[in-house]
Amino acid sequence: MSAIVVSLISLSPHAFAPAPAPLLWGAPPPALRPARADGAAMVLAPSARGLGDWNPFAPRAERIREGGCEVDFRMEIVHLTKRRVSGGVAIAAPAADVWRAVTSYERFPDFIPSIISHDVRRGGAGRAVIDQVSQLSRRLNMRSQMTLEAVESPDARSVTLRRVSGHGFLEFEGQYSLSPRPDGSTYLGYSVELVPCPIFPLPLVEQKIRKEVPKMLAAMSRYARRL
């Protein structure tokens, strides 16, 4: 997803072995009473009040520890198949260095290990076209491929990444945003809205996104601190 979480093009035929039903994003875990004398646990049904207060479409905010960084992460259900992912990381580096890291598209394979192949074609006026293949899961032989257009907005301190073509996602539009802080550090925000192809199980796609986005932000933080 930077061009980092991108489209899914290959998936092992064994990837869809039967598995326990996944929990919905934002769903509360079942409450458990202590085990009975016969060793069985008793599951409590949600109270009428608790069930009424629970909204499966409410965003679930987390703070994930990744690569020595505290990464903010949130996933929202926009509609049945569309997801909005947002979050960010505080970087102990000035905004100028973070901007150079975010716009150094050619260097992404140097510090983002999931990238398999990467080609960048620079245009004028802060535009570039990025062709990228990434490894989302070695175990499942899941790769991603997409052509993205990067559009830089230096005044707004943001970079937008839009899907031009590719396989695996019907929609993909992401954005980096930089917010300088009084102490000289910079908060790097990231957001993306995406719709995966219907042939891929949505819980599996959600799981991979939750894993890869924090990794990407932590890698970006480490790179920016070295500049």
Secondary structure, 3 states (H helix, E strand, C coil): CCCCCCCEEECCHHHHCCCCCCCCCCCCCCEECCCCCCCCCCEECCCHHHHHHCCCCCCEEEEEEECCEEEEEEEEECCCCCEEEEEEEEECCCHHHHHHHHHCHHHHHHHCCCEEEEEEEECCCCEEEEEEEEEEECCCCEEEEEEEEEEEEHHHCEEEEEEEEEECEEEEEEEEEEEECCCCCEEEEEEEEEEECCCCCHHHHHHHHHHHHHHHHHHHHHHHHHC
